[in-house]
């Protein structure tokens, strides 16, 4: 329910914002000056670092707005709100089903409050969105009725596949996708069972490329040319799949996230947190707030080496500084359900594991975006970060990472968070899929 309420609140905010500042082109010229001071991303006291230009932002705006004299800052803000508006309107059928079922017995203690802000548990439920069978049996059953379980020949669960994806898989010529065995009674799918990993990877790549060339799924427009692993055992890879195709199969996804902070005795909790903002032209979650550094873990890549690479690409963090100060703090596991902000088809199932890192940064360090995926960085107090979390401004799984950070740094405790126990449980969700998350490696 929190996801759907969040979409409604974003839609409402977009409507109110546009009504407040935009006049029809037949009206006198829009005045910008009086609005820019109230934009929340430009708060006083927050250090803002940016080398990103926003020439691409106007592409998401209506034509009559593009023709107006609009400042780069307001253009960015409008771009974010217009994309949010589109996403909020187009809610997937899965989310609609879950909303209806969850509204049967609404839990007022975990719903956004009257101010429209999200609680810490709301934030967790937005990221760990797959219903729990013991807490939401009706929603769990309704969702599973739309899914098929991708299994290996030994019965091992590999992923949760949408019925719409299965239909397209079966419609694909067998010489492209290979034999597929469907058990309608058990709602299971067996596929890609060739003798070797290399053969299986080639087969999966062939039908994924076929779907891409034929425009079968919109998610293929964001093709990354990055192979991600699908595990059959905790340390054995069955095959590799294009990153943007993992959600179509509903298989495990792996990544790395790091929170950077600077010690500041004058700030509450003795620190300020480095927050990234995603570029407005990104295909996924454009303009949303993000962790200091984050990225996907490719097949065969060491998590610590991955976070070092991402830190260089996204924030110009020196390798020597990373090796000296970055600290592995553990894993988080959860199951996300995508909406339109993720790009492509909504409702894909994302079981995810993130390797989590902290780094205490030197006070004099100034991050610099390098790869075009980050618009800029903010150095915010704990309270400023918590406010943005409550407003739903963070990418959902990045918000989850920050909740974990607050718990580890004793900012969130059982004494000040009434839903502490459930939040901790959702940070380490038990998953039925094999992989390294089942046997955590030692810290690098």
DADAFEN-V421244 format. One record per pair of residues at least 24 apart in sequence whose ideal C-beta (glycine too) atoms are under 8 Angstrom apart, sorted by sequence separation. I is the first residue (numbers start at 1). J is the second residue. D is the distance in Angstrom with one decimal. If there is no record, write none. Layout:
i=[I | I]
j=[J | J]
d=[D | D]
This chain:
i=[220 | 293 | 304 | 331 | 332 | 382 | 403 | 54 | 178 | 219 | 220 | 228 | 229 | 303 | 331 | 177 | 201 | 219 | 228 | 330 | 328 | 329 | 400 | 161 | 219 | 328 | 329 | 177 | 178 | 219 | 328 | 329 | 382 | 176 | 177 | 327 | 42 | 176 | 217 | 326 | 327 | 259 | 260 | 326 | 327 | 98 | 177 | 208 | 258 | 259 | 260 | 326 | 39 | 102 | 104 | 148 | 176 | 208 | 211 | 257 | 258 | 325 | 36 | 39 | 101 | 172 | 204 | 258 | 325 | 41 | 203 | 204 | 205 | 257 | 258 | 325 | 32 | 36 | 101 | 102 | 149 | 151 | 153 | 204 | 205 | 208 | 211 | 256 | 257 | 322 | 30 | 32 | 36 | 39 | 101 | 149 | 150 | 151 | 152 | 169 | 172 | 200 | 201 | 256 | 276 | 321 | 25 | 29 | 30 | 32 | 35 | 148 | 149 | 150 | 151 | 172 | 200 | 201 | 255 | 256 | 276 | 24 | 29 | 30 | 147 | 148 | 149 | 150 | 153 | 197 | 201 | 208 | 255 | 98 | 101 | 148 | 150 | 152 | 197 | 204 | 255 | 256 | 274 | 321 | 25 | 32 | 97 | 197 | 254 | 255 | 317 | 22 | 25 | 144 | 168 | 197 | 253 | 254 | 354 | 98 | 321 | 97 | 98 | 352 | 356 | 97 | 192 | 192 | 256 | 354 | 358 | 168 | 307 | 317 | 356 | 94 | 97 | 168 | 258 | 306 | 256 | 307 | 317 | 358 | 256 | 304 | 316 | 94 | 165 | 258 | 303 | 315 | 316 | 21 | 243 | 258 | 288 | 304 | 315 | 316 | 256 | 315 | 316 | 243 | 260 | 286 | 314 | 315 | 22 | 285 | 314 | 260 | 284 | 285 | 313 | 314 | 284 | 297 | 312 | 313 | 240 | 284 | 314 | 315 | 17 | 18 | 283 | 313 | 314 | 336 | 222 | 336 | 221 | 222 | 237 | 315 | 18 | 334 | 17 | 334 | 14 | 18 | 292 | 13 | 14 | 228 | 258 | 332 | 228 | 332 | 14 | 15 | 226 | 228 | 229 | 13 | 14 | 159 | 227 | 228 | 229 | 158 | 226 | 227 | 332 | 11 | 10 | 11 | 14 | 158 | 10 | 292 | 329 | 156 | 10 | 11 | 10 | 11 | 353 | 329 | 7 | 8 | 152 | 158 | 351 | 7 | 351 | 353 | 165 | 353 | 7 | 165 | 290 | 353 | 292 | 152 | 162 | 4 | 161 | 274 | 7 | 161 | 162 | 287 | 161 | 159 | 160 | 4 | 158 | 159 | 247 | 276 | 282 | 3 | 4 | 159 | 334 | 158 | 159 | 274 | 279 | 334 | 4 | 279 | 333 | 335 | 3 | 4 | 247 | 278 | 279 | 280 | 332 | 333 | 334 | 3 | 278 | 279 | 332 | 333 | 335 | 1 | 247 | 253 | 255 | 257 | 259 | 261 | 263 | 277 | 278 | 331 | 333 | 1 | 250 | 253 | 254 | 255 | 256 | 257 | 258 | 259 | 260 | 261 | 262 | 276 | 277 | 333 | 150 | 250 | 252 | 253 | 254 | 255 | 256 | 257 | 258 | 259 | 260 | 261 | 262 | 264 | 277 | 289 | 150 | 244 | 248 | 250 | 251 | 252 | 253 | 254 | 255 | 256 | 257 | 258 | 259 | 260 | 261 | 262 | 263 | 276 | 277 | 1 | 150 | 247 | 250 | 252 | 254 | 256 | 258 | 260 | 262 | 276 | 277 | 1 | 247 | 275 | 9 | 147 | 247 | 262 | 274 | 275 | 12 | 246 | 274 | 275 | 289 | 290 | 294 | 333 | 1 | 274 | 275 | 288 | 289 | 290 | 1 | 5 | 6 | 273 | 288 | 289 | 331 | 5 | 9 | 260 | 272 | 273 | 288 | 291 | 294 | 2 | 272 | 273 | 290 | 2 | 272 | 273 | 289 | 331 | 1 | 2 | 272 | 275 | 285 | 288 | 291 | 330 | 271 | 291 | 6 | 273 | 268 | 269 | 275 | 267 | 268 | 267 | 268 | 328 | 2 | 6 | 327 | 328 | 262 | 278 | 2 | 6 | 222 | 3 | 221 | 222 | 2 | 3 | 221 | 2 | 219 | 220 | 218 | 219 | 3 | 218 | 219 | 217 | 218 | 217 | 219 | 273 | 273 | 271 | 303 | 257 | 269 | 304 | 257 | 303 | 259 | 269 | 302 | 259 | 257 | 259 | 252 | 164 | 252 | 254 | 251 | 254 | 162 | 252 | 254 | 162 | 252 | 162 | 162 | 161 | 160 | 159 | 160 | 159 | 236 | 80 | 234 | 79 | 146 | 233 | 234 | 235 | 147 | 231 | 232 | 234 | 83 | 231 | 76 | 83 | 231 | 234 | 235 | 130 | 231 | 234 | 80 | 128 | 129 | 130 | 229 | 79 | 80 | 127 | 128 | 129 | 130 | 79 | 80 | 128 | 129 | 127 | 76 | 130 | 60 | 130 | 59 | 56 | 57 | 56 | 57 | 56 | 54 | 60 | 52 | 41 | 98 | 95 | 94 | 95 | 92 | 91 | 92 | 91 | 90 | 95 | 87 | 94 | 95 | 87 | 92 | 94 | 86 | 87 | 92 | 93 | 91 | 92 | 90 | 84 | 83 | 123 | 126 | 123 | 129 | 120 | 127 | 126 | 127 | 118 | 119 | 118 | 127 | 128 | 117 | 118 | 123 | 126 | 127 | 117 | 118 | 159 | 157 | 158 | 123 | 124 | 157 | 158 | 123 | 156 | 124 | 123 | 120 | 120 | 120 | 121 | 124 | 128 | 76 | 120 | 124 | 119 | 121 | 125 | 128 | 121 | 124 | 120 | 124 | 109 | 110 | 109 | 49 | 51 | 52 | 49 | 51 | 49 | 50 | 52 | 54 | 52 | 52 | 52 | 50 | 51 | 50 | 49 | 50 | 48 | 49 | 48 | 49 | 48 | 49 | 47 | 7 | 46 | 47 | 46 | 3 | 46 | 3 | 45 | 41 | 46 | 43 | 40 | 40 | 40 | 10 | 9 | 6]
j=[244 | 317 | 328 | 355 | 356 | 406 | 427 | 79 | 203 | 244 | 245 | 253 | 254 | 328 | 356 | 203 | 227 | 245 | 254 | 356 | 355 | 356 | 427 | 189 | 247 | 356 | 357 | 206 | 207 | 248 | 357 | 358 | 411 | 206 | 207 | 357 | 73 | 207 | 248 | 357 | 358 | 291 | 292 | 358 | 359 | 131 | 210 | 241 | 291 | 292 | 293 | 359 | 73 | 136 | 138 | 182 | 210 | 242 | 245 | 291 | 292 | 359 | 71 | 74 | 136 | 207 | 239 | 293 | 360 | 77 | 239 | 240 | 241 | 293 | 294 | 361 | 69 | 73 | 138 | 139 | 186 | 188 | 190 | 241 | 242 | 245 | 248 | 293 | 294 | 359 | 68 | 70 | 74 | 77 | 139 | 187 | 188 | 189 | 190 | 207 | 210 | 238 | 239 | 294 | 314 | 359 | 64 | 68 | 69 | 71 | 74 | 187 | 188 | 189 | 190 | 211 | 239 | 240 | 294 | 295 | 315 | 64 | 69 | 70 | 187 | 188 | 189 | 190 | 193 | 237 | 241 | 248 | 295 | 139 | 142 | 189 | 191 | 193 | 238 | 245 | 296 | 297 | 315 | 362 | 67 | 74 | 139 | 239 | 296 | 297 | 359 | 65 | 68 | 187 | 211 | 240 | 296 | 297 | 397 | 142 | 365 | 142 | 143 | 397 | 401 | 143 | 238 | 239 | 303 | 401 | 405 | 216 | 355 | 365 | 404 | 143 | 146 | 217 | 307 | 355 | 306 | 357 | 367 | 408 | 307 | 355 | 367 | 146 | 217 | 310 | 355 | 367 | 368 | 74 | 296 | 311 | 341 | 357 | 368 | 369 | 310 | 369 | 370 | 298 | 315 | 341 | 369 | 370 | 78 | 341 | 370 | 317 | 341 | 342 | 370 | 371 | 342 | 355 | 370 | 371 | 299 | 343 | 373 | 374 | 77 | 78 | 343 | 373 | 374 | 396 | 283 | 397 | 283 | 284 | 299 | 377 | 81 | 397 | 81 | 400 | 81 | 85 | 359 | 81 | 82 | 296 | 326 | 400 | 297 | 401 | 84 | 85 | 296 | 298 | 299 | 84 | 85 | 230 | 298 | 299 | 300 | 230 | 298 | 299 | 404 | 84 | 84 | 85 | 88 | 232 | 85 | 367 | 404 | 232 | 87 | 88 | 88 | 89 | 431 | 408 | 87 | 88 | 232 | 238 | 431 | 88 | 433 | 435 | 248 | 436 | 91 | 249 | 374 | 437 | 377 | 238 | 248 | 91 | 248 | 361 | 95 | 249 | 250 | 375 | 250 | 249 | 250 | 95 | 249 | 250 | 338 | 367 | 373 | 95 | 96 | 251 | 426 | 251 | 252 | 367 | 372 | 427 | 98 | 373 | 427 | 429 | 98 | 99 | 342 | 373 | 374 | 375 | 427 | 428 | 429 | 99 | 374 | 375 | 428 | 429 | 431 | 98 | 344 | 350 | 352 | 354 | 356 | 358 | 360 | 374 | 375 | 428 | 430 | 99 | 348 | 351 | 352 | 353 | 354 | 355 | 356 | 357 | 358 | 359 | 360 | 374 | 375 | 431 | 249 | 349 | 351 | 352 | 353 | 354 | 355 | 356 | 357 | 358 | 359 | 360 | 361 | 363 | 376 | 388 | 250 | 344 | 348 | 350 | 351 | 352 | 353 | 354 | 355 | 356 | 357 | 358 | 359 | 360 | 361 | 362 | 363 | 376 | 377 | 102 | 251 | 348 | 351 | 353 | 355 | 357 | 359 | 361 | 363 | 377 | 378 | 103 | 349 | 377 | 112 | 250 | 350 | 365 | 377 | 378 | 116 | 350 | 378 | 379 | 393 | 394 | 398 | 437 | 106 | 379 | 380 | 393 | 394 | 395 | 107 | 111 | 112 | 379 | 394 | 395 | 437 | 112 | 116 | 367 | 379 | 380 | 395 | 398 | 401 | 110 | 380 | 381 | 398 | 111 | 381 | 382 | 398 | 440 | 111 | 112 | 382 | 385 | 395 | 398 | 401 | 440 | 382 | 402 | 118 | 385 | 381 | 382 | 388 | 381 | 382 | 382 | 383 | 443 | 118 | 122 | 443 | 444 | 379 | 395 | 122 | 126 | 343 | 125 | 343 | 344 | 125 | 126 | 344 | 126 | 343 | 344 | 343 | 344 | 129 | 344 | 345 | 344 | 345 | 345 | 348 | 402 | 405 | 409 | 441 | 397 | 409 | 444 | 398 | 444 | 401 | 411 | 444 | 402 | 401 | 405 | 431 | 345 | 433 | 435 | 433 | 436 | 345 | 435 | 437 | 347 | 437 | 348 | 349 | 349 | 349 | 349 | 351 | 351 | 434 | 280 | 434 | 280 | 347 | 434 | 435 | 436 | 349 | 433 | 434 | 436 | 286 | 434 | 280 | 287 | 435 | 438 | 439 | 335 | 436 | 439 | 286 | 334 | 335 | 336 | 435 | 286 | 287 | 334 | 335 | 336 | 337 | 287 | 288 | 336 | 337 | 336 | 287 | 349 | 280 | 351 | 281 | 279 | 280 | 280 | 281 | 281 | 280 | 286 | 279 | 277 | 337 | 337 | 337 | 339 | 339 | 339 | 340 | 340 | 340 | 346 | 339 | 346 | 347 | 340 | 345 | 347 | 340 | 341 | 346 | 347 | 346 | 347 | 346 | 341 | 341 | 389 | 392 | 390 | 396 | 389 | 396 | 396 | 397 | 389 | 390 | 390 | 399 | 400 | 390 | 391 | 396 | 399 | 400 | 391 | 392 | 433 | 432 | 433 | 399 | 400 | 433 | 434 | 400 | 434 | 403 | 403 | 403 | 412 | 417 | 419 | 422 | 426 | 375 | 419 | 423 | 419 | 422 | 426 | 429 | 423 | 426 | 423 | 427 | 418 | 419 | 419 | 366 | 368 | 369 | 367 | 369 | 368 | 369 | 372 | 375 | 374 | 375 | 376 | 375 | 376 | 376 | 376 | 377 | 376 | 377 | 377 | 378 | 378 | 379 | 378 | 339 | 378 | 379 | 379 | 337 | 380 | 339 | 381 | 378 | 384 | 384 | 388 | 391 | 393 | 392 | 392 | 392]
d=[6.3 | 7.0 | 6.8 | 5.9 | 6.0 | 7.5 | 7.2 | 7.7 | 5.1 | 5.3 | 7.5 | 6.6 | 7.4 | 7.7 | 6.6 | 7.4 | 7.3 | 7.5 | 7.0 | 5.8 | 6.7 | 4.9 | 7.0 | 6.0 | 6.5 | 7.4 | 6.4 | 7.7 | 7.8 | 6.7 | 5.6 | 5.6 | 6.0 | 5.8 | 4.1 | 6.3 | 7.1 | 5.1 | 6.3 | 5.1 | 5.2 | 5.8 | 3.7 | 7.4 | 7.0 | 6.9 | 7.8 | 6.9 | 6.4 | 5.5 | 7.1 | 4.6 | 6.7 | 6.7 | 7.0 | 7.3 | 5.2 | 5.1 | 7.9 | 4.8 | 5.6 | 5.0 | 6.6 | 7.8 | 7.4 | 5.5 | 5.5 | 4.5 | 5.9 | 7.8 | 7.7 | 7.5 | 7.6 | 7.4 | 7.0 | 7.5 | 7.7 | 5.6 | 4.9 | 5.7 | 7.7 | 5.0 | 6.1 | 5.2 | 6.8 | 4.6 | 8.0 | 8.0 | 4.4 | 7.0 | 5.5 | 6.6 | 6.3 | 5.7 | 4.3 | 6.3 | 7.7 | 7.0 | 7.3 | 7.4 | 6.3 | 6.2 | 4.5 | 6.7 | 6.9 | 7.9 | 4.7 | 7.6 | 7.1 | 5.1 | 6.7 | 5.1 | 4.9 | 5.2 | 5.9 | 7.4 | 3.7 | 4.6 | 6.5 | 5.9 | 7.3 | 7.8 | 6.6 | 7.1 | 7.1 | 6.4 | 7.0 | 8.0 | 5.5 | 6.1 | 7.7 | 8.0 | 6.3 | 5.3 | 5.5 | 4.8 | 7.1 | 7.5 | 6.6 | 7.6 | 4.9 | 6.0 | 8.0 | 7.8 | 7.2 | 5.6 | 7.9 | 5.8 | 7.2 | 5.5 | 7.8 | 6.7 | 7.2 | 7.6 | 7.0 | 7.8 | 7.3 | 4.1 | 7.0 | 7.2 | 7.7 | 5.3 | 6.5 | 6.5 | 6.3 | 7.1 | 7.8 | 6.1 | 5.3 | 6.6 | 7.0 | 5.5 | 7.3 | 7.9 | 6.3 | 6.6 | 7.6 | 7.4 | 5.5 | 7.9 | 4.9 | 5.4 | 7.0 | 7.8 | 4.3 | 7.9 | 6.3 | 6.4 | 7.7 | 7.9 | 4.0 | 4.0 | 4.1 | 7.6 | 6.0 | 6.8 | 7.4 | 7.9 | 6.9 | 7.7 | 6.5 | 7.1 | 5.4 | 7.9 | 7.7 | 7.8 | 6.6 | 7.7 | 7.9 | 5.0 | 6.9 | 7.9 | 6.9 | 6.9 | 5.7 | 6.2 | 5.4 | 7.3 | 7.3 | 4.4 | 4.8 | 4.6 | 6.4 | 7.2 | 7.9 | 7.8 | 4.7 | 7.9 | 5.3 | 6.5 | 4.6 | 6.3 | 7.3 | 7.0 | 6.6 | 7.0 | 6.7 | 7.3 | 5.4 | 6.4 | 4.5 | 7.8 | 7.5 | 7.4 | 7.3 | 6.9 | 6.6 | 6.4 | 7.5 | 6.8 | 5.3 | 7.5 | 6.6 | 6.4 | 4.2 | 7.6 | 4.0 | 7.7 | 6.3 | 6.0 | 7.6 | 6.2 | 5.3 | 4.9 | 5.7 | 7.5 | 4.6 | 6.2 | 6.9 | 7.5 | 7.7 | 7.7 | 7.9 | 6.3 | 7.3 | 3.5 | 4.8 | 6.5 | 7.8 | 6.1 | 7.0 | 6.9 | 5.5 | 7.4 | 5.6 | 4.4 | 5.8 | 7.0 | 5.0 | 7.6 | 5.7 | 7.5 | 7.5 | 3.9 | 7.6 | 6.8 | 7.7 | 6.5 | 7.4 | 6.6 | 7.6 | 5.9 | 7.3 | 7.3 | 4.9 | 4.8 | 3.7 | 5.7 | 7.5 | 3.7 | 6.4 | 8.0 | 6.1 | 6.1 | 7.6 | 3.8 | 6.4 | 5.7 | 7.4 | 6.6 | 6.3 | 7.4 | 7.5 | 5.5 | 7.8 | 6.6 | 7.6 | 4.0 | 7.8 | 6.8 | 6.2 | 6.4 | 5.1 | 5.9 | 5.1 | 7.9 | 6.7 | 4.9 | 6.8 | 4.9 | 7.2 | 7.5 | 7.6 | 5.7 | 6.8 | 5.0 | 8.0 | 7.2 | 6.6 | 6.9 | 6.6 | 7.7 | 7.7 | 5.9 | 7.0 | 6.9 | 7.4 | 7.7 | 6.6 | 7.5 | 7.5 | 7.6 | 7.8 | 7.6 | 7.4 | 5.1 | 4.6 | 5.5 | 5.9 | 4.2 | 5.0 | 4.8 | 5.3 | 5.0 | 4.8 | 5.6 | 4.0 | 5.5 | 5.0 | 6.1 | 5.2 | 7.9 | 5.5 | 5.8 | 6.4 | 7.5 | 6.8 | 7.9 | 7.3 | 7.3 | 7.5 | 7.6 | 7.4 | 7.9 | 7.2 | 6.9 | 7.6 | 7.8 | 6.8 | 7.7 | 7.5 | 7.7 | 7.4 | 4.0 | 7.0 | 3.5 | 7.3 | 6.6 | 7.7 | 6.9 | 6.0 | 4.9 | 5.6 | 5.5 | 7.0 | 6.1 | 7.0 | 6.7 | 6.7 | 7.3 | 5.8 | 7.8 | 5.8 | 4.6 | 7.9 | 7.7 | 7.5 | 7.7 | 4.9 | 7.1 | 6.6 | 5.6 | 6.6 | 5.8 | 5.6 | 6.5 | 4.5 | 5.6 | 7.9 | 6.6 | 7.2 | 7.3 | 6.3 | 7.0 | 5.8 | 5.3 | 5.0 | 7.8 | 4.9 | 5.7 | 4.7 | 4.7 | 7.8 | 7.0 | 6.2 | 7.7 | 5.0 | 6.8 | 5.7 | 6.7 | 7.0 | 5.7 | 6.5 | 6.7 | 8.0 | 6.4 | 4.6 | 7.9 | 5.3 | 7.3 | 7.0 | 7.1 | 6.8 | 5.2 | 5.9 | 4.9 | 7.5 | 5.0 | 5.6 | 7.4 | 6.2 | 3.8 | 6.7 | 7.7 | 7.6 | 5.8 | 6.5 | 7.0 | 4.3 | 6.3 | 5.1 | 7.4 | 7.5 | 6.8 | 4.8 | 5.6 | 7.0 | 5.7 | 6.2 | 7.4 | 7.4 | 2.7 | 6.0 | 4.2 | 5.8 | 6.1 | 5.9 | 5.9 | 7.4 | 7.8 | 7.8 | 7.8 | 7.8 | 7.7 | 7.1 | 3.5 | 6.9 | 7.1 | 6.6 | 5.7 | 7.2 | 6.7 | 4.6 | 4.8 | 7.4 | 7.6 | 4.8 | 7.5 | 7.2 | 7.7 | 7.8 | 5.2 | 7.7 | 6.4 | 7.4 | 6.8 | 7.5 | 8.0 | 4.2 | 7.4 | 7.4 | 7.4 | 8.0 | 6.3 | 5.4 | 4.7 | 8.0 | 5.3 | 6.2 | 6.8 | 7.0 | 7.3 | 6.2 | 6.3 | 5.4 | 4.8 | 5.4 | 6.9 | 4.0 | 4.7 | 7.3 | 3.6 | 7.4 | 4.8 | 6.8 | 3.8 | 6.9 | 7.6 | 7.8 | 7.3 | 3.6 | 5.6 | 6.3 | 5.7 | 6.2 | 6.5 | 7.9 | 7.2 | 4.3 | 5.8 | 6.9 | 6.8 | 7.6 | 8.0 | 7.3 | 8.0 | 4.7 | 6.8 | 7.0 | 3.9 | 6.1 | 7.8 | 5.9 | 7.0 | 7.9 | 7.2 | 6.5 | 6.5 | 6.5 | 7.0 | 7.5 | 8.0 | 5.1 | 7.0 | 6.2 | 7.2 | 7.0 | 4.3 | 7.8 | 3.8 | 7.0 | 4.8 | 3.4 | 7.0 | 7.4 | 4.2 | 7.2 | 7.9 | 7.6 | 5.7 | 7.5 | 7.7 | 7.9 | 7.9 | 4.2 | 4.7 | 5.0 | 7.1 | 7.7 | 5.2 | 6.3 | 7.1 | 4.0 | 7.6 | 7.9 | 7.0 | 4.0 | 6.5 | 5.8 | 7.1 | 4.5 | 6.5 | 4.9 | 6.2 | 6.0 | 8.0 | 7.1 | 6.2 | 6.3 | 6.1 | 6.0 | 6.7 | 5.9 | 4.1 | 7.6 | 4.4 | 7.4 | 6.5 | 5.3 | 7.2 | 6.3 | 7.6 | 6.0 | 6.1 | 4.7 | 6.0 | 7.5 | 7.6 | 6.9 | 7.7 | 5.8 | 5.7 | 5.5 | 5.5 | 5.3 | 7.0 | 7.3 | 7.2 | 7.5 | 6.7 | 4.2 | 5.9 | 6.2 | 7.4 | 3.0 | 5.6 | 7.4 | 5.9 | 4.4 | 7.3 | 7.8 | 5.6 | 8.0 | 6.9 | 6.9 | 5.1 | 4.1 | 6.3 | 7.5 | 5.3 | 6.9 | 7.9 | 7.3 | 6.4 | 6.9 | 7.7 | 7.7 | 7.9 | 6.7 | 6.9 | 5.1]
